Amino acid sequence: MFSDLECDYINPIDLCNKLNQFVLPEMAAHAFLFFMFLINGSWLAMLLNLPLVVYNIQKVTSSRHMYDATEIFRTLSQHKKECFFKLGFYLVMFFYFLYRMIVALIAADS
């Protein structure tokens, strides 16, 4: 989406309207998973997710969680870095949870 903005395929207002509808649900889903790890006692998974939860809470409390159409060009590189970081984080966590699921299935079979 950010590359569409750079190439001028989408205007900033449409981009922000499209992205802003996913910001809070993504943060809420991540906080819910963190809470479930806390209740379940999955301490390693909880600790691995703690930095991103704290970062999300900090963004919400400082009112920087929504994309602003008037400042999107000025903060575009920061938003792109954040998206790539989150993509990498979620990819690593996916393979970690896949590994933990396979280990649990093998342990249950034995």
Secondary structure, DSSP 8 states (H G I E B T S, - for coil): -HHHHHTTSS-HHHHHHHHHHHHHHHHHHHHHHHHHHHHHT-HHHHHHHHHHHHHHHHHHHTT-SS--TTTTTTTHHHHHHHHHHHHHHHHHHHHHHHHHHHHHHHHHH-
